[in-house]
Amino acid sequence: MDRTPSKTRAALWMSGWLALMLIVAVAGREATREVNVFQLMAVRGVLGFVMLYPLVHINGGFAIVKTARVHLHIARNLIHFCAQLGWFYALTLIPIGQVVAIEFTMPIWTAILAAGFLGERMTSWKIVAIVLGLIGVIVIVRPATGAINPGQLIALAAAMGFGISIAVVKSLTRTEQALTIIFWMLVVQSLASIGPALYVWTWPPLSTWGWLAVIAFCGTFSHYCMARALLHADATVVIPMDFVRVPLTAIVGWLIYAEQLDAYTVLGAAMILAGNLLNLKPAAKVSARAR
């Protein structure tokens, strides 16, 4: 698989991630009105595997998913599984925009792990992009003083789990195909959720099955887009691009759920976009004299 460094290619794959994750947020809120989060994760895993199989078959069958790093796949996916459970559960406790905004503490954990364990350089532009993005999130959310909603703590814990998961995915992309990474995600997370799902199982209405199918498709191929983006750029470049999901989610919340869209949201979105433009700035070339 092509691993040519390219911020443009990474940005294109991340646009797919953004679109699919926006759909997952809406579908997740609708589905959790009728089903337990364990059911949601189990159905997502099984349906996602069925949807992914044609792509696996076209690319050489199950030989393509062989790996010598199965222990890392298992660890990564158990962490991601717990984080995903927390994320879907938080959707039932606090507004959709707030869940996504809190999720964007994730780049802090990803950047720390990528710099500390993967040897990625924290350039000044990357730092500025992360800081601007986080400030933009704070401007949009405007955390209120007073009692902390348990949903906010759950969303924060999920963000930490996602940060660890993304750093591990970046490590896996050095040796693994994107399809291999997604295949093992579906296998591990399906096995982890099937027991609890059967324990709490109730048959959802037909309309909810539609939402579950949407979650399975978008949830599976959004991670494929993320894995492909990480093939072409460092995690500290790719993840700040995801900040754009905060203002986009605010707009979706306004359009679908009549959540307020105000000047603070517009200002925060502008800061997030500015940070991403700086993050995509090409690295300065070393001059001949400097060499």
Salt bridges, closest charged atoms under 4 A:
ASP2 OD2 - ARG9 NH1 2.22
GLU30 OE1 - ARG33 NE 3.21
GLU103 OE2 - ARG245 NH2 2.78
GLU176 OE1 - HIS73 NE2 2.84
ASP234 OD2 - LYS126 NZ 3.29
ASP242 OD2 - ARG245 NH2 2.86
GLU259 OE2 - ARG29 NH1 3.70
ASP262 OD2 - ARG142 NH2 3.13
